[in-house]
């Protein structure tokens, strides 16, 4: 059985599982630790009678294990990122199980539940306010929450048609995904804490997103376009999501998705030729020192340093991801914090191409 976004989740998380980092214990009564422990218990349970729920638990279990490891090693940004993706899938699968147990896993049940959930989710025609999450700190927490918030309405609106096209259980999964995103945003508020230093000066990055999209399209040539087709889809989806978040004024969320897309694009361009780890590690240490020297919330930058560390820790890796983070992603991150450069007006479009797809798949 196939599940929404499964292929994309596997591709996005493959590069950041297995970080080996300095040890540090989580503080007592830590909501992040509690949430990871909760989903770890659920993902380890193989007794569900619902196949979708049972299989999703098994599929997501390595991601939760990675979140546990990251938190244990004191890497909260990475742990939260892993938790966000695991939460979305596991909560959706648990929701399907509850609806199945209640006898709602049929067309009539889906339509009835879809109507009921509109009020539960608070879905409306109005777009989220730009300042809906402006009080969240640090920047990485705000970025992950901003990425989740628009998905509540998107998954909700897609769920009924998706269920009609594929089956009620899949429609319920999308309803569960909408609920999961709402829950994750609410959970993110429990992680918010005041930070010393200047806030991250996130700004509009439409020009940067356009440039990255051109680079990705230029790289989409055989044999890479054939051998790494799924990775191109993942990078393109991240660019699309960055553009959508930017249109909402969610600059923190757009920045993270843009940088994830840049990382994927860089890896696709450079390939997997073996590289020495030592010079890359030196470059990353220099970047880390630069971030630490600034009295600013660089939690988003730290997140990508952790991604690079994951790649360096993998035995027999080509270390392409770490190299791309050092030479492309972190420089793009720092550039995005500077004032935008003036750009020439874009030529008028000659042809419009519309692609139709399910959200985030």
Legacy VTK file of the C-alpha trace (Angstrom):
# vtk DataFile Version 3.0
C-alpha trace
ASCII
DATASET POLYDATA
POINTS 361 float
0.000 0.000 0.000
1.301 3.490 -0.827
0.917 6.499 1.424
0.897 10.231 0.663
4.355 11.860 0.805
6.143 8.616 1.764
8.704 8.814 -1.029
9.394 12.476 -0.326
9.806 11.886 3.399
12.298 9.097 2.765
14.316 11.225 0.351
14.294 14.351 2.525
15.383 12.584 5.711
17.916 10.163 4.219
20.715 12.742 4.306
20.203 13.779 7.928
19.791 10.511 9.833
22.658 9.233 11.948
24.302 12.386 13.293
27.227 11.771 15.628
27.601 14.867 17.820
28.793 15.934 21.277
26.749 14.475 24.110
24.341 16.627 26.100
21.278 15.631 28.079
17.828 17.193 27.636
16.593 19.333 30.537
13.914 17.856 32.798
10.303 18.559 31.823
11.432 19.273 28.294
8.375 19.326 25.973
10.516 18.345 22.987
11.852 15.293 24.816
8.351 14.370 25.952
6.938 14.603 22.425
9.730 12.506 20.938
9.306 9.888 23.658
5.557 9.761 23.052
5.888 9.172 19.308
8.736 6.717 19.892
6.416 4.575 22.013
3.688 4.733 19.386
6.002 3.968 16.468
7.403 0.926 18.300
3.915 -0.613 18.682
3.342 -3.142 15.892
-0.050 -4.405 17.110
-2.426 -2.074 15.247
-5.133 -3.885 13.298
-5.094 -1.170 10.619
-2.525 -1.948 7.933
-1.877 1.700 7.033
-1.265 2.600 10.668
0.920 -0.420 11.332
3.042 0.106 8.212
3.443 3.833 8.808
4.740 3.199 12.316
7.402 0.900 10.922
8.303 3.282 8.138
8.684 6.317 10.421
10.412 4.507 13.275
13.966 5.293 11.980
13.107 8.999 11.832
11.990 9.003 15.457
15.100 7.061 16.416
17.110 9.783 14.720
15.210 12.453 16.656
15.983 10.655 19.905
19.666 10.505 18.989
19.809 14.174 17.995
18.146 15.295 21.218
20.392 13.070 23.303
23.404 14.687 21.624
22.122 18.194 22.339
21.059 19.050 18.768
17.589 20.435 19.319
17.083 21.971 15.863
17.776 18.675 14.157
15.643 16.771 16.668
12.721 19.133 16.068
13.056 18.850 12.291
12.947 15.070 12.470
10.068 15.177 14.909
8.066 17.455 12.597
8.162 14.957 9.732
7.554 11.975 11.971
4.665 13.740 13.723
2.928 14.485 10.430
2.979 10.852 9.311
2.402 9.115 12.630
-0.425 11.390 13.757
-2.174 10.941 10.409
-1.893 7.169 10.668
-3.184 7.182 14.247
-6.133 9.285 13.150
-6.963 6.712 10.446
-6.914 3.998 13.090
-9.375 5.859 15.325
-11.726 6.491 12.413
-11.536 2.870 11.308
-12.336 1.712 14.836
-15.339 4.034 14.831
-16.576 2.549 11.552
-15.972 5.711 9.528
-13.595 4.272 6.917
-16.081 4.380 4.049
-17.274 7.084 1.635
-20.155 8.221 3.826
-17.949 8.270 6.900
-15.259 10.275 5.109
-17.722 12.941 3.949
-19.311 13.202 7.388
-15.942 13.448 9.094
-14.721 15.974 6.524
-17.618 18.282 7.396
-17.052 17.864 11.127
-13.311 18.517 10.897
-13.741 21.922 9.288
-14.771 23.296 12.669
-12.178 21.276 14.577
-9.379 22.560 12.368
-10.718 26.104 12.157
-10.363 26.091 8.382
-11.542 29.243 6.643
-11.152 30.988 3.313
-8.832 33.562 4.866
-5.112 33.016 4.441
-2.967 32.831 7.595
-1.884 36.210 8.902
1.753 37.096 8.242
2.301 37.739 11.936
0.516 34.580 13.119
3.742 33.103 14.494
5.901 36.193 14.958
6.318 35.620 18.701
7.903 32.190 18.280
11.590 31.936 19.120
14.171 30.790 18.185
14.089 31.252 14.399
14.216 27.519 13.650
11.136 26.841 15.765
9.284 29.626 13.971
10.441 28.326 10.577
9.203 24.778 11.153
5.892 26.066 12.529
5.436 28.433 9.579
5.950 25.528 7.200
3.267 23.524 9.009
0.569 26.176 9.427
-0.572 26.541 5.773
-0.689 22.772 5.385
-3.681 22.558 7.727
-6.045 24.051 5.151
-4.234 22.535 2.161
-4.479 18.975 3.435
-8.034 19.517 4.582
-9.223 20.814 1.208
-7.446 18.004 -0.667
-8.639 15.181 1.586
-12.184 14.728 0.291
-11.280 14.700 -3.397
-8.255 12.520 -2.717
-10.423 10.053 -0.827
-12.980 9.978 -3.626
-10.239 9.355 -6.191
-8.244 6.732 -4.299
-10.293 5.414 -1.383
-11.795 6.672 1.898
-8.839 5.517 3.983
-6.448 7.715 2.010
-8.821 10.656 2.374
-8.851 10.105 6.122
-5.060 10.059 6.062
-5.061 13.534 4.556
-7.570 14.714 7.167
-5.249 13.289 9.790
-2.341 15.118 8.185
-4.242 18.399 8.505
-4.893 17.711 12.176
-1.241 16.744 12.683
-0.037 20.067 11.292
-2.410 21.988 13.565
-1.177 20.008 16.563
2.455 20.583 15.614
1.957 24.353 15.387
0.348 24.346 18.823
3.194 22.198 20.140
5.756 24.621 18.689
4.352 27.356 20.902
5.409 25.319 23.950
9.010 25.408 22.700
9.161 29.169 22.222
11.600 30.918 24.522
13.125 34.364 24.571
16.673 34.522 23.249
19.366 37.087 23.843
20.846 38.826 20.852
19.355 40.196 17.682
16.479 38.359 15.993
17.078 36.815 12.589
16.492 39.487 9.887
14.478 37.206 7.613
13.294 38.979 4.461
11.626 38.223 1.154
13.765 35.890 -0.977
11.711 35.646 -4.174
14.720 36.509 -6.342
16.841 33.857 -4.632
14.124 31.226 -5.089
13.881 32.094 -8.788
17.641 31.709 -9.213
17.630 28.354 -7.459
14.805 27.088 -9.637
16.779 28.035 -12.750
19.791 26.147 -11.404
17.682 23.054 -10.736
16.165 23.134 -14.212
19.621 23.513 -15.742
20.775 20.408 -13.874
17.773 18.400 -15.037
19.560 16.659 -17.877
20.309 12.984 -18.572
21.734 10.932 -17.031
21.072 12.763 -13.718
17.423 13.446 -14.606
16.915 9.702 -15.071
19.126 8.271 -12.330
18.042 10.803 -9.685
14.517 11.608 -10.797
13.045 11.286 -7.300
15.645 13.651 -5.869
14.750 16.234 -8.518
11.096 15.913 -7.490
12.031 16.455 -3.844
14.092 19.546 -4.649
11.364 20.951 -6.910
8.718 20.364 -4.233
10.840 22.230 -1.686
11.230 25.172 -4.072
7.475 25.240 -4.650
6.813 25.172 -0.923
9.359 27.956 -0.333
7.583 30.058 -2.945
4.179 29.426 -1.343
5.484 30.321 2.119
7.096 33.458 0.730
3.764 34.498 -0.810
2.204 34.234 2.657
4.926 36.401 4.175
6.305 33.454 6.156
9.938 34.392 5.551
11.441 32.050 8.165
9.670 28.993 6.799
10.493 30.005 3.230
14.167 30.400 4.129
14.469 26.879 5.526
12.652 25.285 2.580
14.741 27.318 0.128
17.972 26.193 1.792
16.850 22.553 1.873
16.129 22.810 -1.849
19.538 24.411 -2.409
21.205 21.559 -0.548
19.413 18.960 -2.641
20.156 20.840 -5.869
23.831 21.149 -4.993
24.093 17.434 -4.306
22.447 16.649 -7.640
24.899 18.897 -9.494
28.039 17.618 -7.762
27.339 13.887 -7.757
28.808 11.357 -5.347
32.535 11.337 -6.100
34.585 10.598 -2.930
35.871 13.669 -1.077
38.192 14.139 1.871
36.398 14.930 5.107
39.153 16.978 6.798
39.015 20.135 4.628
35.219 20.121 4.741
35.269 19.813 8.529
37.655 22.763 8.721
35.374 24.898 6.564
32.388 23.990 8.725
34.263 24.879 11.914
35.103 28.279 10.445
31.436 28.852 9.575
30.371 27.740 13.034
32.819 30.188 14.603
31.468 32.981 12.421
27.895 32.302 13.530
28.907 32.102 17.180
30.752 35.412 16.946
27.570 37.239 15.979
25.112 38.183 18.695
22.174 36.889 16.659
19.669 34.036 16.554
21.384 31.676 14.099
19.380 28.560 14.960
18.533 28.024 11.270
22.212 28.171 10.380
23.019 25.753 13.211
20.446 23.333 11.822
22.322 23.125 8.519
25.649 22.748 10.288
24.117 19.717 11.981
23.005 18.337 8.612
26.592 18.628 7.400
27.823 16.923 10.553
25.515 14.004 9.832
27.086 13.500 6.440
30.628 13.708 7.784
29.771 11.069 10.399
28.625 8.488 7.840
31.389 5.927 7.133
32.432 5.634 3.473
30.254 8.620 2.512
31.205 10.855 -0.406
30.522 13.778 1.969
28.763 15.606 -0.848
26.047 16.956 1.446
28.583 18.346 3.914
30.540 19.956 1.081
27.382 21.542 -0.361
26.380 22.904 3.050
29.839 24.410 3.549
30.311 25.845 0.056
26.730 26.659 -0.992
24.022 26.435 1.663
25.626 28.404 4.505
26.847 31.142 2.127
23.303 31.365 0.719
21.959 31.554 4.270
24.296 34.419 5.174
23.538 36.223 1.916
19.790 35.948 2.593
20.297 37.891 5.824
21.746 40.854 3.948
19.572 43.542 2.313
18.101 42.420 -0.992
19.907 43.517 -4.122
17.986 45.433 -6.814
17.046 43.252 -9.778
16.002 43.977 -13.332
12.347 43.606 -14.287
11.427 40.155 -15.552
10.252 39.833 -19.177
6.565 39.238 -19.781
5.685 35.518 -19.979
5.032 34.048 -23.405
3.600 30.689 -22.343
1.897 29.584 -19.126
2.277 25.941 -18.039
0.086 24.630 -15.219
0.984 21.406 -13.384
-1.655 19.732 -11.236
-0.596 17.502 -8.332
-1.664 16.543 -4.843
-0.138 18.735 -2.159
3.432 17.901 -1.096
3.607 14.711 -3.194
LINES 1 362
361 0 1 2 3 4 5 6 7 8 9 10 11 12 13 14 15 16 17 18 19 20 21 22 23 24 25 26 27 28 29 30 31 32 33 34 35 36 37 38 39 40 41 42 43 44 45 46 47 48 49 50 51 52 53 54 55 56 57 58 59 60 61 62 63 64 65 66 67 68 69 70 71 72 73 74 75 76 77 78 79 80 81 82 83 84 85 86 87 88 89 90 91 92 93 94 95 96 97 98 99 100 101 102 103 104 105 106 107 108 109 110 111 112 113 114 115 116 117 118 119 120 121 122 123 124 125 126 127 128 129 130 131 132 133 134 135 136 137 138 139 140 141 142 143 144 145 146 147 148 149 150 151 152 153 154 155 156 157 158 159 160 161 162 163 164 165 166 167 168 169 170 171 172 173 174 175 176 177 178 179 180 181 182 183 184 185 186 187 188 189 190 191 192 193 194 195 196 197 198 199 200 201 202 203 204 205 206 207 208 209 210 211 212 213 214 215 216 217 218 219 220 221 222 223 224 225 226 227 228 229 230 231 232 233 234 235 236 237 238 239 240 241 242 243 244 245 246 247 248 249 250 251 252 253 254 255 256 257 258 259 260 261 262 263 264 265 266 267 268 269 270 271 272 273 274 275 276 277 278 279 280 281 282 283 284 285 286 287 288 289 290 291 292 293 294 295 296 297 298 299 300 301 302 303 304 305 306 307 308 309 310 311 312 313 314 315 316 317 318 319 320 321 322 323 324 325 326 327 328 329 330 331 332 333 334 335 336 337 338 339 340 341 342 343 344 345 346 347 348 349 350 351 352 353 354 355 356 357 358 359 360
